[in-house]
Amino acid sequence: MTNLFKYITLIAIITITISCKSEKKEEVNEQPNILIVITDDQGYGDVAHNGNTIIKTPTIDKFATQGVSLTNYHVGTTCAPTRAGLLTGRNCNRNGVWHTIMGASMLNREEVTIADVFKENGYKTGMFGKWHLGDNHPFAPQDRGFEETFYHGGGGVGQTPDYWNNDYFDDTYYRNGTPEKVEGYCTDVWFNEAIKFIENKKDNPFLCYLSLNAPHSPFNVPQEYYDLYKDEESLLETQKRFYGMITNVDDNFDRLLNKLEELKIADNTIVIFTTDNGTSNGYKVDEETGAVHGYNAGMRGTKASEYEGGHRVPFIIRWPNGKLEAGKSLSDLTAHVDLLPTLTSLAGIDFASDKVMDGTDISSYLIGASKIEDRYLVTDTQRIAWPEKGKNSCVMDGEWRLMNGDELYNLSNDPGQTMNIAEQHPDRVSNMNAFYETWWESVIKEVKYSTIDLGVDEEEVITCHDARTVDYYPPWNQQMIRNGEPMKPASFFVNFVKPGKYTFKLRRWPSESKMSLGAEILDDRPATETTDAIIVGKAMRFKKAFVKIGNQEVSVDVDNASQSTDLQLTLEKGQTELLAWFELENGTLTNAFYVNVEKNN
């Protein structure tokens, strides 16, 4: 009996061991979690490991030693176009987001996002921070595949669609579209929300899109982070705050990575750290003295530039279970539009778009199994009412750059793009231009404006931030709203999802301010060493209010003591244009800055 017991015990031990090994293998082969961290306006040179000797980014630098860095990785030249391309795999001109305002920052309703794809394949999806792809239906993040969202309005904290008087500290943000006040600094809040989401979803595969507004202006930062750079004489005052905002991101990123370790899910979580365009404030050259402030890694151009410094940014990806070689740098040409096809491939998800994709699957390149085939990529800066062929364009081919059709640079021996060698390489210029011609012909067929749905909720708010201006910028932030300059009336493209009677409440100030139409707002605050000023909200005096929808137009006299002027129209279902404006007492016309639209029962 003793020998039999020993034999049975041995078999049991072997069986348990094999079972444990089998379970471990299955765990390794589970679909990976996806965590994307993208910052705003942080350039290639705004991290220490890329040669910046002043900035403090120890977590990001260490992270680079744990993952794969793409050193020839490119995005759009401004924030919303990059986010639109990252989420869809398609160039921003194709998907409706070629600008950051003027109604051209709303992701076309037909686009399929990375959240749509992963949600359909069983992933839990969350988005936290900066959305900037539309604040109304059907553009809000909760309409685009993200199940849990907490975000600010517009393209930055304190912009026109954002909750009134948000200033980075103790603000009100939107949880799945509903305002909610929180305590704390905005970047801390976004990371807190992402951590809570990950804690709650750790037993399921998840996609967490942590899209930050920092270090975008206004450069408001906690005192302790400003103090890190306070005595750095080579930096301008706003740069000290800008750098402080980045170091705050770095500290929060450390908290996030530690949480993955604590939850024992770090090995099977794909973590990406990247940014959305070249630096906005990390590199300045004094035009009079030539003094250089900050660092740009030797590149030409900054945010919004078609030159290298406008769109080449950091990209680091870590996945311990995924055979990514720690500390490796890869220099083949890659871009933000590659993320959707690549991440679906890494997650074992079959994905085939019925639209033209500008991105490609680079998963085998990341694991060292292949090189990237020769490819051309295009980025540009439009920032106008309708995209124009050739405007601020850059065609990329490996280390070659064709700028605006007639400037050619080779970065391998001219990283600063100082020597135009187009005349020496006419065939290359011709070939790159030929690609651009074909590409543009494909793109322009897809360009179209997005249309806001009205009548989905009981009340919806549209703001002048998204008005279809043509030759001027609308007041896109709350400081401009406070300044009280009249805005030339401009239309919104809208779609009434239900027929019936609608009330249009035209406002000078947003409803949450509780201020009357003719009021002056005296809650101004002076600038400090860590925050921008908030100016007095100037009074405007109105005489009449107007709404025009399609062929119908109504007007009423304005009571400046009321918070809004209300006008009603009975409307058919369908797409049309909406125009809402005031006549000032001096006869000047101005667009309504805010319009609350109510569907009457």
SVG drawing of the C-alpha trace seen along z (x, -y; Angstrom):
<svg xmlns="http://www.w3.org/2000/svg" viewBox="-45 -102 70 104">
<polyline fill="none" stroke="black" stroke-width="0.4" points="0.0,0.0 2.9,-2.3 4.4,-1.8 1.1,-2.2 0.4,-5.4 3.8,-6.7 3.0,-5.9 -0.4,-7.5 1.1,-10.6 3.9,-10.8 1.3,-10.6 -0.8,-13.3 2.2,-15.6 3.2,-15.0 -0.4,-15.6 -0.7,-18.8 2.6,-20.1 1.6,-19.4 -1.8,-21.1 -0.1,-24.1 2.2,-24.4 -0.8,-24.0 -2.7,-26.7 0.3,-29.0 0.7,-28.5 -3.0,-29.3 -2.6,-32.5 0.3,-33.6 -1.7,-33.0 -4.7,-35.0 -5.5,-38.1 -3.4,-41.0 -4.8,-44.1 -4.1,-47.3 -3.1,-50.5 -2.4,-53.6 -1.0,-56.7 -0.8,-59.7 0.2,-63.2 -0.6,-66.6 2.0,-68.9 5.0,-67.0 7.6,-66.7 10.4,-64.2 12.9,-66.3 10.6,-66.7 12.0,-63.5 15.4,-63.0 16.3,-59.8 16.1,-61.6 18.9,-63.9 17.2,-66.6 19.5,-67.3 17.1,-69.5 13.8,-67.7 13.1,-65.1 11.3,-62.0 12.9,-59.1 9.8,-56.8 9.5,-57.3 13.3,-56.9 13.2,-53.6 10.2,-52.5 12.2,-52.9 14.7,-50.4 11.9,-47.9 10.2,-48.2 10.7,-48.9 11.2,-52.5 10.2,-53.6 12.6,-56.4 11.1,-57.2 7.4,-57.4 5.1,-60.1 1.7,-61.6 -0.4,-64.5 1.0,-68.0 -1.8,-68.9 -3.8,-67.1 -7.2,-66.2 -5.9,-65.0 -3.5,-62.7 -6.1,-61.2 -8.5,-60.7 -5.8,-58.9 -4.7,-56.8 -8.2,-55.6 -9.2,-54.7 -6.0,-53.9 -6.9,-56.5 -5.5,-59.9 -7.3,-62.8 -8.4,-64.3 -10.3,-61.2 -12.2,-61.0 -13.4,-64.6 -10.7,-65.8 -8.3,-68.0 -8.6,-70.9 -9.0,-71.4 -12.0,-73.8 -14.4,-75.2 -16.5,-72.0 -13.5,-70.0 -12.6,-68.2 -15.6,-65.9 -14.9,-62.3 -17.2,-61.3 -20.0,-59.1 -19.2,-56.3 -15.7,-55.8 -14.9,-52.6 -12.7,-53.2 -10.2,-51.0 -12.7,-51.0 -15.5,-49.7 -13.3,-46.8 -12.0,-45.8 -15.5,-46.1 -17.0,-43.9 -14.3,-41.3 -15.1,-41.1 -12.8,-43.8 -13.9,-46.3 -13.2,-49.8 -12.5,-53.0 -11.4,-56.5 -10.1,-59.2 -8.9,-62.7 -8.9,-64.6 -11.2,-63.4 -11.3,-66.3 -13.3,-64.4 -16.6,-66.0 -18.7,-67.0 -22.2,-66.2 -23.9,-63.1 -22.8,-61.0 -19.2,-62.0 -18.7,-61.8 -16.5,-59.0 -19.3,-57.0 -20.8,-57.0 -17.6,-55.6 -17.1,-52.3 -15.9,-53.4 -18.1,-52.0 -16.7,-54.1 -15.5,-57.7 -14.5,-60.7 -13.2,-63.6 -13.1,-67.4 -14.9,-69.3 -13.3,-70.6 -9.6,-70.3 -8.3,-71.4 -9.3,-72.3 -10.8,-75.8 -11.8,-75.7 -15.3,-76.8 -17.1,-73.5 -15.5,-72.6 -17.4,-73.1 -17.3,-76.8 -14.3,-78.0 -12.3,-74.8 -8.7,-75.6 -7.0,-72.2 -7.7,-72.3 -10.8,-70.9 -12.8,-71.0 -16.0,-69.6 -15.6,-66.9 -18.0,-64.7 -18.7,-61.1 -20.3,-59.5 -21.6,-62.9 -22.9,-63.9 -21.1,-66.7 -19.3,-65.6 -17.1,-67.7 -13.9,-66.2 -11.0,-67.4 -7.4,-67.4 -5.1,-68.4 -6.5,-67.3 -3.6,-64.9 -3.8,-63.2 -7.5,-62.8 -7.2,-61.1 -4.6,-58.7 -6.8,-58.0 -9.7,-57.2 -7.6,-54.9 -6.3,-53.1 -9.8,-52.5 -11.0,-51.3 -8.0,-48.8 -8.6,-47.6 -12.3,-46.9 -11.5,-45.2 -8.4,-43.3 -10.1,-40.0 -11.2,-40.8 -9.2,-41.9 -9.4,-45.7 -8.6,-48.6 -7.7,-51.7 -7.2,-54.9 -5.6,-57.4 -5.5,-60.6 -4.0,-63.5 -4.4,-67.2 -1.1,-68.0 1.2,-69.7 -1.1,-71.7 -1.8,-75.3 -2.8,-76.9 0.4,-76.0 -1.1,-75.6 0.8,-73.3 1.1,-72.4 3.7,-74.4 5.9,-71.4 6.4,-70.7 7.1,-74.3 9.7,-74.4 11.6,-71.6 12.6,-74.0 12.2,-77.3 15.9,-78.1 16.6,-76.8 17.9,-80.0 17.9,-78.6 14.1,-78.1 11.4,-80.7 8.9,-81.0 6.2,-79.2 8.7,-76.5 9.3,-75.9 5.6,-75.2 5.5,-73.2 8.4,-71.0 6.7,-70.7 3.5,-69.4 5.6,-66.7 7.3,-65.6 3.9,-65.4 2.8,-63.1 6.0,-61.0 5.2,-60.6 1.7,-59.5 2.9,-57.1 5.0,-55.6 1.9,-55.1 0.1,-53.5 2.9,-51.0 3.3,-50.1 -0.5,-49.4 -0.1,-46.9 2.6,-45.1 0.5,-45.1 -2.4,-43.6 0.0,-41.0 -1.2,-41.9 1.9,-43.8 3.4,-40.9 0.3,-40.5 -0.5,-44.2 0.6,-46.0 1.6,-49.5 2.2,-52.3 3.6,-55.7 3.4,-58.3 2.5,-62.0 0.3,-63.7 2.5,-66.3 5.7,-68.2 6.4,-70.3 4.3,-73.4 6.5,-75.1 9.6,-73.0 11.7,-74.8 11.9,-78.5 14.5,-80.6 14.6,-84.4 14.3,-86.1 16.3,-89.1 19.2,-87.5 19.2,-84.0 19.2,-82.5 17.8,-79.0 15.4,-78.0 14.7,-74.3 15.5,-71.4 14.2,-70.0 16.6,-67.1 18.1,-69.0 14.9,-69.0 13.4,-71.8 9.9,-72.8 7.5,-72.5 3.8,-71.9 1.7,-72.5 4.8,-72.4 5.1,-70.0 8.9,-69.8 10.2,-66.9 9.8,-68.6 6.1,-69.0 5.2,-65.4 8.1,-63.0 7.4,-62.1 8.3,-59.5 6.7,-56.0 7.5,-53.2 5.7,-49.9 6.2,-47.3 4.7,-43.8 6.8,-41.3 4.6,-38.3 4.9,-39.4 8.5,-38.8 9.3,-42.5 13.0,-43.0 13.6,-45.3 15.5,-48.4 15.5,-48.0 15.2,-50.9 13.7,-50.5 14.1,-53.1 11.9,-52.1 9.1,-54.5 6.0,-54.1 3.0,-56.2 0.0,-56.6 -2.2,-55.1 -0.5,-51.8 -1.8,-51.3 -5.3,-49.9 -4.1,-47.2 -1.1,-46.4 -2.9,-46.1 -5.7,-44.0 -3.0,-41.6 -1.2,-41.4 -4.5,-40.7 -5.4,-37.9 -8.4,-39.9 -9.4,-39.5 -9.8,-43.0 -10.5,-44.1 -11.7,-47.6 -14.1,-48.3 -12.5,-51.7 -9.1,-52.8 -6.5,-52.3 -3.4,-54.5 -1.9,-52.4 -0.4,-48.9 0.2,-46.0 3.7,-46.4 3.4,-43.6 6.0,-41.3 8.4,-44.3 8.0,-45.0 8.9,-41.4 11.9,-41.4 10.5,-38.9 10.6,-41.2 11.4,-44.6 8.8,-47.1 8.3,-47.1 9.1,-50.3 6.3,-52.7 5.3,-56.3 3.5,-58.2 1.9,-61.7 1.2,-64.2 0.1,-67.8 -1.2,-70.8 -4.6,-72.0 -6.2,-74.1 -8.7,-75.7 -12.3,-75.3 -11.7,-72.7 -8.5,-70.8 -6.3,-72.1 -4.1,-70.0 -0.4,-70.4 -1.0,-72.6 1.9,-72.3 2.5,-68.7 5.2,-66.2 5.7,-63.0 8.0,-60.5 10.0,-57.6 12.4,-56.2 14.8,-59.0 13.7,-61.1 11.2,-64.0 9.5,-65.9 8.1,-69.1 5.4,-71.0 6.2,-69.3 9.5,-71.0 11.8,-70.7 13.7,-67.4 15.8,-66.5 17.7,-63.4 17.6,-63.1 20.5,-60.6 23.0,-63.4 20.7,-66.5 18.5,-65.9 17.8,-69.6 16.5,-69.9 18.8,-72.7 19.8,-71.6 17.2,-71.4 18.6,-68.8 15.6,-68.5 17.6,-69.6 20.1,-66.8 17.4,-64.1 14.7,-65.0 13.6,-61.3 12.9,-60.9 11.0,-64.2 9.0,-63.0 8.2,-59.7 7.2,-61.1 5.0,-63.7 3.4,-61.0 2.5,-59.2 1.1,-62.3 -1.0,-63.0 -2.5,-59.5 -2.9,-59.7 -4.6,-63.0 -7.0,-61.9 -8.0,-59.0 -8.3,-61.3 -10.3,-64.2 -13.1,-61.8 -13.7,-61.0 -13.5,-64.5 -16.8,-65.7 -18.1,-67.7 -19.6,-66.0 -23.2,-66.7 -24.3,-67.1 -27.4,-65.1 -30.0,-67.1 -33.1,-65.6 -31.2,-62.6 -31.3,-64.0 -33.9,-66.2 -31.4,-69.1 -28.1,-69.4 -25.6,-72.2 -23.7,-73.4 -21.0,-76.0 -19.3,-78.4 -16.2,-76.3 -17.8,-74.0 -19.4,-76.6 -18.4,-76.3 -16.4,-79.5 -14.5,-80.0 -11.9,-82.8 -11.7,-83.3 -11.4,-81.4 -14.3,-81.2 -13.8,-81.9 -12.4,-78.5 -11.5,-79.0 -13.2,-80.6 -10.7,-83.5 -11.9,-84.5 -15.5,-84.2 -14.8,-86.4 -13.1,-89.0 -16.6,-89.6 -15.5,-90.3 -18.4,-89.8 -18.1,-86.7 -19.3,-86.9 -22.3,-84.5 -21.6,-81.0 -23.7,-77.9 -23.7,-74.5 -24.4,-71.4 -27.1,-69.5 -29.4,-66.5 -32.7,-66.6 -33.3,-63.0 -37.0,-63.5 -39.6,-65.9 -41.5,-68.3 -41.2,-71.5 -37.7,-72.6 -36.7,-75.5 -33.4,-77.2 -31.9,-79.0 -29.3,-81.5 -26.7,-82.4 -23.8,-84.8 -22.6,-82.7 -23.0,-78.9 -26.0,-77.8 -23.8,-76.5 -22.5,-80.1 -26.1,-81.2 -25.2,-84.6 -27.6,-86.9 -27.1,-87.8 -26.0,-91.4 -23.9,-90.6 -20.2,-91.3 -18.3,-88.6 -15.9,-89.9 -14.3,-86.7 -11.0,-87.5 -7.7,-86.2 -4.2,-87.5 -1.5,-85.2 0.8,-83.5 4.1,-81.8 2.3,-78.5 -1.0,-79.5 -2.3,-81.7 -4.5,-84.7 -8.3,-84.6 -9.7,-87.9 -12.8,-89.8 -15.8,-88.7 -16.9,-91.7 -20.5,-92.7 -22.3,-92.7 -25.6,-94.3 -28.1,-92.7 -31.1,-94.0 -32.5,-91.1 -31.9,-87.3 -32.3,-85.2 -32.5,-81.6 -32.5,-80.3 -32.9,-76.7 -33.2,-75.8 -35.7,-78.3 -37.3,-79.1 -36.2,-82.2 -37.5,-83.7 -36.4,-86.6 -37.4,-88.1 -36.4,-91.1 -33.7,-90.4 -34.1,-90.9 -30.5,-91.3 -31.5,-90.4 -32.5,-86.9 -29.9,-84.1 -31.0,-83.2 -33.3,-84.3 -35.6,-81.5 -37.0,-80.9 -39.1,-78.0 -39.5,-76.3 -41.4,-73.3 -39.0,-71.2 -39.0,-68.1 -36.6,-65.3 -33.3,-65.4 -30.1,-67.2 -30.0,-71.0 -28.0,-74.1 -28.6,-76.0 -27.7,-79.6 -28.1,-81.4 -27.1,-85.0 -27.7,-88.2 -27.9,-91.8 -26.0,-94.0 -27.5,-97.4 -25.0,-99.1 -26.2,-97.1 -23.2,-94.7 -24.1,-91.0 -22.5,-88.2 -22.9,-84.5 -24.5,-83.1 -21.6,-81.6 -23.7,-78.9 -27.0,-77.4 -29.1,-75.0 -31.4,-73.0 -34.5,-71.4 -36.9,-68.9 -40.4,-69.8 -42.7,-66.9"/>
</svg>
